[in-house]
Amino acid sequence: MARTFITNYFKGMTIDAKQFEMTDTTPAICPTGGPDAEWEKLKAARPKLWSDADLLQAGKEFSALI
């Protein structure tokens, strides 16, 4: 669930707000119990993933919802 949240958080950051109405924003569901190439790619592209203050805030807000 954490990989899915983080993956979709960063995918959402790439959406152009002006094109939002025409953009498919269906969330990706990360696979469990095995390798996840997209997750590995995300971690490689963001070496400071775990110290991202905005991600931390988004995680806190998400946890408050659930």
C-alpha positions as CSV (number, residue, x, y, z in Angstrom):
1,M,0.0,0.0,0.0
2,A,2.9,2.4,0.8
3,R,4.5,1.8,-2.6
4,T,1.2,2.5,-4.3
5,F,0.7,5.7,-2.4
6,I,4.2,7.0,-3.1
7,T,4.1,6.0,-6.8
8,N,0.8,7.7,-7.3
9,Y,1.9,10.8,-5.3
10,F,4.9,11.3,-7.7
11,K,2.9,10.5,-10.8
12,G,0.3,13.1,-9.8
13,M,3.1,15.7,-9.5
14,T,3.7,15.3,-13.3
15,I,0.1,16.2,-14.3
16,D,-0.3,19.5,-16.0
17,A,-3.1,21.3,-14.1
18,K,-4.3,22.9,-17.4
19,Q,-4.8,19.5,-18.9
20,F,-6.3,17.8,-15.8
21,E,-9.8,17.5,-17.3
22,M,-8.4,15.5,-20.2
23,T,-5.8,13.4,-18.3
24,D,-6.4,9.9,-17.2
25,T,-5.8,10.0,-13.5
26,T,-6.6,6.4,-12.7
27,P,-4.2,5.4,-9.9
28,A,-1.6,2.7,-10.5
29,I,-1.8,-0.3,-8.2
30,C,1.7,-1.6,-7.3
31,P,2.2,-5.4,-7.4
32,T,2.9,-7.1,-4.1
33,G,5.0,-10.1,-3.2
34,G,7.5,-9.8,-5.9
35,P,9.7,-7.4,-8.0
36,D,8.3,-4.1,-9.1
37,A,10.2,-2.5,-11.9
38,E,8.3,0.8,-11.7
39,W,9.1,1.1,-8.0
40,E,12.8,0.5,-8.6
41,K,12.8,3.1,-11.4
42,L,11.1,5.6,-9.1
43,K,13.6,5.0,-6.3
44,A,16.5,5.4,-8.7
45,A,15.1,8.7,-10.1
46,R,14.6,10.1,-6.6
47,P,17.6,9.2,-4.4
48,K,16.3,11.5,-1.6
49,L,12.8,9.9,-1.7
50,W,12.7,9.3,2.1
51,S,13.7,12.8,3.0
52,D,11.1,14.5,0.8
53,A,9.2,16.9,3.1
54,D,6.2,17.2,0.8
55,L,5.9,13.4,0.6
56,L,6.1,13.2,4.4
57,Q,3.3,15.8,4.7
58,A,1.2,14.0,2.1
59,G,1.7,10.7,4.0
60,K,0.6,12.3,7.3
61,E,-2.5,13.7,5.7
62,F,-3.3,10.4,4.1
63,S,-2.9,8.5,7.3
64,A,-5.2,11.0,9.0
65,L,-7.9,10.1,6.4
66,I,-7.7,6.4,7.0
